[in-house]
Amino acid sequence: MIKRELEYKLRELLEKFPIVTLTGPRQTGKTTLIKAVFKQLPYISLENIDDRLLAQNDPKGFLANYPKGAILDEIQRVPDLFSYIQTIVDSNEVKFVLSGSQNFLLLENIAQSLAGRTALLKLLPFSYSELQASKRTIENYETLIYNGGYPRIYDKNIHPSDFYPNYINSYIERDVRAIKNIENLSVFTLFLKLCAGRIGQLLNLQSLAIDAGISLNTAKSWIVILEASYIIYKVQPHYKNFNKRLVKTPKLYFYDTGLACSLLGIENEGQVVSHYLKGNLFENLVMNEFLKKRTNLGKNANSFFWQTKDKKEIDLLFEKGNDFQLFEIKSSKTKHLSFFDNLLYWKKLNENQTMELNVIFGGDEDVITSNGNFISWRNIAKLE
């Protein structure tokens, strides 16, 4: 088992809260992690029909079997349990670990019954730093983009071309139907592929709707479904303290680049090298690493991009008080000082603020220049 960085935060928060809820995409290893970390608690999967029926028909009696608490996996399958757990933890020193893959259904029930009583954490696919710590050899970033980070690819040595199509089919059949009754799943699949074709780009819902042959309102609701089930996420633009006209539309990213590659019809890592979206996929890979680093610490992403109407853009921006960390993301394996142009333009607009200018690129060595730092993709796990 590859050690997960989130383990430390999981242990810490169960000491401070009566309940810890772990969510995230399907098949990211949530069950494996919580069973390994909380061996003192009995484990019950509510995917098991016998346990689920008992919990549905007699929730109070079901929970009485676990007077010291338990791990309840896929708890969104039995929503009535949430209010009973609330009563138990309010009157006893009991610990529960809840887990589920359907974020929308989980959060809805938590907001109603467990607000203030549970810490909420998210387990994403493997980060590059987790793979590095496991001594996995990643020859180039194209391999990392193509393979993605789902644990079964590494633990069971499943080829991505076998794993992802089955993952997509099971996701559509299970999660999509559970969240919303979509009659034409083939159109939803087309919509999902169209999203992959817009990876790392501004989210144009009108264009998506037209290309998929659906209404704008349907496109909006389907984006919500994809976010709620951890397929895509949005990065918001940073537009504070500027008088110039700036883009205020979010950009679209996938939680896993391997999944995006499968939707794009990429069948091997060699095809990543020459793919027209290679730069976007590399950008998504880097964005994911920053997201996972923050998520594994139990923190919000706190990442933005910056773009003017005339296309001057900073790919990634972190605001820390009055200081800024700025990153351009370039898949090129060659260093070009021109990569700093937009960073220097932004610096000129913000002369009174402290900032660090960085270019994350596809080469293998870090280099310091008078303009800023070139940072190899291999070293992004070391960034704070």
Residue pairs with C-beta under 8 A, 6 or more apart in sequence:
1 32
1 36
1 155
2 126
2 130
2 131
2 133
2 134
2 151
2 154
2 155
3 130
3 133
3 134
4 29
4 33
4 123
4 130
4 296
5 127
5 129
5 130
5 292
5 296
6 33
6 121
6 123
6 295
6 296
6 298
7 33
7 36
7 37
9 121
9 296
9 297
9 298
10 20
10 22
10 33
10 34
10 37
10 121
11 37
13 20
13 119
13 121
13 298
14 20
14 38
14 95
14 97
14 119
16 119
17 117
17 118
17 119
18 89
18 93
18 94
18 95
18 96
18 117
18 118
19 85
19 89
19 95
19 96
19 97
19 98
19 114
19 117
19 118
19 119
20 96
20 97
20 98
20 118
20 119
20 120
20 121
21 97
21 98
21 99
21 100
21 106
21 110
21 114
21 118
21 119
21 120
21 121
22 30
22 33
22 34
22 97
22 98
22 99
22 121
22 122
22 123
23 30
23 99
23 100
23 101
23 103
23 106
23 107
23 120
23 121
23 122
23 123
23 230
24 30
24 101
24 122
24 123
24 124
24 230
25 101
25 124
25 125
25 229
25 230
25 231
25 255
25 256
26 101
26 167
26 170
26 171
26 174
26 175
26 229
26 230
27 150
27 151
27 152
27 167
28 123
28 124
28 125
28 150
28 151
29 123
29 151
30 73
30 99
30 101
30 123
31 43
31 45
31 73
31 99
32 151
33 123
34 43
34 71
34 73
34 97
34 99
35 43
35 71
38 71
38 97
41 68
41 69
41 70
41 71
41 95
41 97
42 66
42 70
42 71
43 70
43 71
43 73
44 51
44 66
44 70
44 71
44 72
44 73
45 51
45 73
45 74
46 52
46 55
46 72
46 73
46 74
46 75
46 77
46 78
47 73
47 74
47 77
51 62
52 77
52 78
54 61
54 62
55 62
55 78
55 80
55 81
56 78
56 80
59 78
59 80
59 81
59 84
60 84
62 81
63 81
63 84
63 85
63 88
67 94
68 94
68 95
69 94
69 95
69 96
69 97
70 96
70 97
71 96
71 97
71 98
71 99
72 81
72 96
72 97
72 98
72 99
73 99
73 100
74 99
74 100
74 101
75 81
75 82
75 98
75 99
75 100
75 106
76 100
76 102
76 105
76 106
76 109
77 100
79 105
79 109
82 109
82 110
82 112
82 113
82 114
83 112
83 113
85 96
85 98
85 113
85 114
86 113
86 114
86 117
88 94
88 96
89 96
89 117
90 117
98 106
98 118
100 106
101 175
101 229
101 230
102 175
102 178
102 179
102 228
102 229
103 228
103 229
103 230
104 179
104 224
104 225
104 228
104 229
105 178
105 179
107 120
110 118
110 120
119 298
121 295
121 298
122 230
122 295
124 149
124 230
124 255
124 288
124 291
124 292
124 295
124 296
125 148
125 149
125 150
125 151
125 255
125 256
125 292
126 149
126 150
126 151
126 154
127 149
127 288
127 289
127 292
127 293
127 296
127 381
128 138
128 144
128 289
128 380
128 381
129 289
129 293
129 381
131 138
131 144
131 149
131 154
132 138
132 381
134 154
136 154
138 144
140 269
141 282
141 285
141 331
141 362
141 377
142 269
142 270
142 272
142 273
142 278
143 269
144 257
144 285
145 257
145 258
145 261
145 269
145 272
145 281
145 282
145 285
146 160
146 257
146 258
146 261
146 266
146 268
146 269
146 272
147 153
147 154
147 160
147 258
147 269
148 160
148 164
148 256
148 257
148 258
148 259
148 261
149 256
149 258
149 288
150 163
150 167
150 256
150 258
150 259
152 158
152 163
153 159
153 160
153 163
153 258
160 258
160 261
160 262
161 262
161 267
161 268
163 258
164 258
164 259
164 261
164 262
165 262
167 259
167 262
168 189
168 192
168 259
168 262
168 263
171 229
171 231
172 185
172 188
172 189
172 192
173 185
175 229
176 182
176 185
176 188
176 225
176 229
179 225
179 228
179 229
180 221
180 225
182 188
182 222
187 212
187 213
187 214
188 222
190 212
191 208
191 212
191 214
191 219
191 222
192 226
192 231
192 263
193 263
193 264
194 208
194 211
194 212
195 208
195 223
195 226
195 232
195 252
195 254
195 263
196 254
196 260
196 263
196 264
197 264
197 277
198 204
198 208
198 252
199 252
199 253
199 254
199 260
199 277
199 280
199 281
199 284
200 251
200 252
200 253
200 277
200 279
200 280
200 281
200 283
200 284
200 287
201 251
201 252
201 280
202 247
202 249
202 250
202 251
202 252
202 307
203 223
203 234
203 249
203 250
203 251
203 252
204 249
205 216
205 219
205 220
205 223
206 216
206 219
208 219
208 223
209 215
209 216
209 218
209 219
212 219
214 222
223 232
226 232
227 233
227 234
230 255
231 254
231 255
231 259
232 252
232 253
232 254
232 255
233 253
233 254
233 255
233 291
233 301
234 250
234 251
234 252
234 253
235 250
235 251
235 253
235 287
235 301
235 303
235 304
235 305
236 250
236 304
237 246
237 247
237 248
237 249
237 250
237 251
237 304
237 305
237 306
237 307
238 304
238 305
238 306
238 317
238 319
239 246
239 247
239 248
239 306
241 350
242 349
244 308
244 309
244 349
245 308
245 309
246 306
246 307
246 308
246 309
247 307
247 308
247 309
251 305
253 284
253 287
253 288
254 260
254 284
255 288
255 291
256 288
257 281
257 284
257 285
257 288
260 281
260 284
261 272
261 281
264 275
264 277
266 272
266 275
272 278
272 281
275 281
278 331
279 330
279 331
281 331
282 329
282 330
282 331
282 362
282 377
283 315
283 329
283 331
285 377
286 315
286 316
286 327
286 329
286 360
286 377
286 380
287 303
287 315
287 316
287 329
289 380
289 381
290 301
290 303
290 316
290 380
290 383
291 301
291 303
293 381
293 383
294 300
294 301
294 302
294 303
295 301
302 318
302 319
303 316
303 317
303 318
304 316
304 317
304 318
304 319
305 313
305 314
305 315
305 316
305 317
306 313
306 314
306 317
306 346
307 313
307 314
312 342
312 345
312 346
313 342
314 326
314 327
314 328
314 342
314 343
314 346
315 327
315 328
315 329
316 326
316 327
316 328
316 329
317 324
317 325
317 326
317 327
318 324
318 325
322 353
322 354
323 353
323 354
323 355
323 356
324 350
324 353
324 354
324 355
324 356
325 355
325 356
325 358
326 343
326 346
326 347
326 355
326 356
326 357
326 358
327 358
327 359
327 360
328 339
328 340
328 342
328 343
328 358
328 359
328 360
329 359
329 360
329 361
330 336
330 339
330 359
330 360
330 361
330 362
331 361
331 362
332 339
332 361
332 362
332 363
333 361
333 362
333 363
333 364
334 361
334 363
335 359
335 361
335 363
335 367
335 374
337 369
337 371
339 359
339 361
339 374
340 357
340 359
340 369
340 371
340 372
343 357
343 358
343 359
343 371
343 372
344 357
344 371
346 355
347 355
347 357
356 372
356 373
357 371
357 372
357 373
358 372
358 373
358 374
358 375
359 372
359 373
359 374
359 375
360 375
360 376
360 377
360 380
361 374
361 375
361 376
361 377
362 377
363 374
363 376
363 377
364 376
364 378
365 376
366 373
366 374
366 375
366 376
366 379
367 373
367 374
368 374
375 383
